[in-house]
Amino acid sequence: MRSFGFALLGVAILLVLFFAFKPQDSRLAPTTSPNPLATSALSPAVRTQTQAVSLVLRDKKRVSGPETITVKQGDTIAITVTNDTDEELHLHGYDKKLNLVKDTPATLILVADKTGHFEYELEQSGTPIGALDVQP
C-alpha cells in the first residue's frame, strides 16, 4: 500500500512539472516583426517541450521505463527514478547527480542544452542503467 502511495505521489509530481513547464499560448502567437530572420530565430523556442519519464530500478536493473530517452535540444526533461536501495544516479556529460533513497521517487529536472548520447548509471556500483539522446 505504501508503494502505491509513492507511485501516486510520483505521478502527481510529474503532472505538476508538466503543467509548470508547458509552453504558454502566447509563445505560439505570430510575431509582428517584418524581419523574416527574427521570426525564424524564435522558431526553436516555440518547438521546445517538457518530457516526463519514470524509471523503476530493482536489483541494479531497469524494470520499468525506456532504455534510451530521446529529446530535442532545448527541451526540458524530468526524470523520476525509484530504486530499491540507497544509491546515486549520475548523468554523464551533464554531470548531474540524483540522490536516490530506497523506494522513494526522486526527480532530476534539466534543460537538454547539449547534443549527443549521454549515459546514466548507478554511481556507487558503476551499473549502467540507460542513456539520454539529445538531438539538434
C-alpha positions in Angstrom: 0.0 0.0 0.0 2.9 2.3 0.8 4.4 1.7 -2.7 1.1 2.7 -4.3 1.1 6.0 -2.3 4.7 6.7 -3.5 3.7 5.9 -7.1 0.7 8.2 -6.8 2.8 11.0 -5.4 5.3 10.5 -8.3 2.5 10.8 -10.9 1.2 13.9 -9.1 4.7 15.5 -9.2 5.1 14.7 -12.9 1.7 16.3 -13.7 2.7 19.4 -11.8 6.0 19.6 -13.6 4.4 19.0 -16.9 1.9 21.9 -16.5 4.6 24.2 -14.9 6.9 23.8 -17.9 4.2 23.6 -20.6 4.6 26.3 -23.3 2.0 29.1 -23.0 -0.3 30.0 -25.9 1.2 33.5 -26.0 4.5 32.0 -27.2 2.7 30.5 -30.2 1.2 33.8 -31.3 2.5 35.1 -34.6 5.3 37.7 -34.4 4.7 41.1 -35.7 8.3 41.6 -36.8 8.7 42.3 -40.5 12.2 40.7 -40.4 11.9 37.1 -41.5 15.2 36.3 -39.7 13.7 37.4 -36.4 10.7 35.1 -36.9 12.9 32.1 -37.7 15.1 32.9 -34.7 12.1 32.4 -32.5 11.0 29.1 -34.0 13.3 26.8 -31.9 11.8 28.3 -28.7 8.3 27.5 -29.9 9.2 23.9 -30.5 10.7 23.1 -27.1 8.7 21.0 -24.8 8.8 19.2 -21.4 9.1 15.5 -21.3 8.5 13.5 -18.1 10.0 10.0 -17.8 9.7 7.5 -14.9 12.2 4.8 -14.3 11.9 1.9 -11.7 15.1 0.1 -10.7 15.3 -3.2 -8.9 18.5 -5.2 -8.1 20.5 -2.7 -10.1 18.4 -3.2 -13.3 15.8 -1.1 -15.0 12.5 -2.9 -14.7 10.3 0.0 -15.9 10.9 2.9 -18.3 12.8 3.4 -21.5 16.4 2.3 -22.0 17.0 5.4 -24.1 15.3 8.7 -23.5 15.3 10.8 -26.7 14.6 14.6 -26.7 15.4 17.6 -28.8 18.0 20.2 -27.8 16.3 22.9 -25.7 13.6 20.6 -24.3 13.2 20.3 -20.5 13.3 16.7 -19.2 12.0 15.5 -15.8 13.4 12.0 -15.0 11.8 10.4 -11.9 13.6 7.4 -10.5 12.6 4.9 -7.9 15.2 2.5 -6.7 15.1 -0.4 -4.2 18.4 0.7 -2.5 20.0 3.9 -1.4 22.3 5.0 -4.3 23.2 7.9 -6.6 22.2 8.2 -10.2 24.8 10.0 -12.4 24.1 11.5 -15.8 27.4 11.7 -17.7 28.1 14.6 -20.0 25.8 16.9 -18.0 27.5 15.8 -14.7 24.1 15.8 -12.9 23.6 13.6 -9.9 20.4 12.4 -8.2 20.4 11.1 -4.7 18.2 8.0 -4.5 16.7 6.9 -1.2 15.3 3.4 -1.0 11.8 3.1 -2.5 11.3 6.9 -2.7 10.8 8.6 -6.1 13.4 11.3 -6.8 13.2 13.7 -9.8 16.1 15.1 -11.9 15.0 18.1 -14.0 17.2 19.7 -16.6 17.2 21.6 -19.9 18.8 19.4 -22.6 21.2 22.1 -23.9 24.0 19.8 -25.1 23.5 17.4 -28.0 24.8 13.9 -28.0 24.4 10.5 -26.3 24.8 10.6 -22.5 24.8 7.5 -20.4 23.4 7.4 -16.8 24.4 4.9 -14.2 24.2 4.0 -10.6 27.3 5.7 -9.4 28.4 3.7 -6.4 28.0 0.4 -8.1 29.1 1.6 -11.5 26.0 -0.1 -13.0 24.8 1.4 -16.4 21.1 2.0 -16.5 20.3 3.8 -19.7 21.0 6.8 -21.9 19.8 10.3 -22.8 19.9 11.1 -26.5 19.7 14.8 -27.2 19.1 15.6 -30.9 19.6 19.0 -32.5 
